[in-house]
Amino acid sequence: MINTLTSHKSHVNAFQFMKKTNTLFSGGDDNIMIIWSTIQINNGKFIKKIFDHKREISCLIANTEQDFIVSGSYDSNIKFWR
């Protein structure tokens, strides 16, 4: 094991790597999407927390060009992020 990322306060339901931007996105039952730098994965620090969903995040996916990510939530919303 390299490291454990521990900034979520509840279950992690989804994550997505974006090699083009060296980022990892994670989302879970705490309604938070967290953006991590894969270059600095060893320090366990996140880049940003996004508190835009009102309920649990159930899925994350990057488009083929890896220039945006889509999040789905039990708040019945699909959101596009750049």
C-alpha positions in Angstrom: 0.0 0.0 0.0 1.2 3.5 -0.9 -1.2 5.6 1.1 -4.7 6.0 2.6 -6.7 9.1 1.8 -9.0 9.9 4.7 -10.7 13.3 4.1 -14.2 11.8 3.5 -16.5 11.6 6.5 -18.5 8.6 5.3 -18.5 5.9 2.6 -16.7 6.6 -0.6 -18.9 5.5 -3.5 -17.0 6.5 -6.6 -13.6 7.7 -7.8 -12.2 8.6 -11.2 -8.6 9.1 -12.3 -7.7 11.7 -14.9 -4.2 10.9 -16.2 -4.2 14.0 -18.4 -4.4 16.4 -15.4 -2.8 14.1 -12.8 -5.9 14.3 -10.6 -8.2 11.9 -8.7 -11.8 12.7 -8.0 -13.7 10.9 -5.2 -17.3 11.2 -4.0 -19.3 9.6 -1.3 -22.1 9.5 1.2 -20.9 12.8 2.8 -22.2 14.6 -0.4 -18.6 15.9 -1.0 -16.5 15.6 -4.1 -12.8 15.8 -3.4 -10.1 16.6 -5.9 -6.6 15.1 -5.2 -3.3 15.5 -7.0 -1.9 12.1 -8.0 1.5 13.6 -8.1 1.3 14.4 -4.4 -0.7 11.3 -3.4 1.9 10.4 -0.8 1.2 13.5 1.3 -2.5 12.6 1.5 -3.6 16.2 1.0 -6.5 17.2 -1.2 -6.6 20.1 -3.7 -10.2 21.1 -3.2 -13.5 19.9 -1.7 -16.7 20.6 -3.6 -19.9 20.8 -1.5 -22.4 21.3 -4.4 -24.5 18.1 -4.2 -27.3 17.9 -1.6 -27.2 14.1 -1.2 -24.8 11.2 -1.6 -22.6 11.2 -4.7 -23.2 7.8 -6.4 -21.0 8.1 -9.6 -18.1 10.0 -11.2 -16.9 9.7 -14.8 -14.5 11.6 -17.0 -15.2 12.2 -20.6 -12.8 10.7 -23.2 -10.7 13.9 -23.6 -10.5 14.2 -19.8 -11.3 17.9 -19.9 -14.4 17.6 -17.7 -15.9 15.2 -15.1 -19.6 14.3 -14.5 -21.0 13.6 -11.1 -24.3 11.9 -10.3 -26.1 12.1 -6.9 -29.1 10.8 -5.0 -30.2 14.5 -5.1 -31.4 13.7 -8.6 -28.8 15.9 -10.3 -26.1 15.2 -12.8 -23.4 17.9 -12.7 -20.6 18.7 -15.2 -17.3 20.0 -13.9 -14.4 21.6 -15.7 
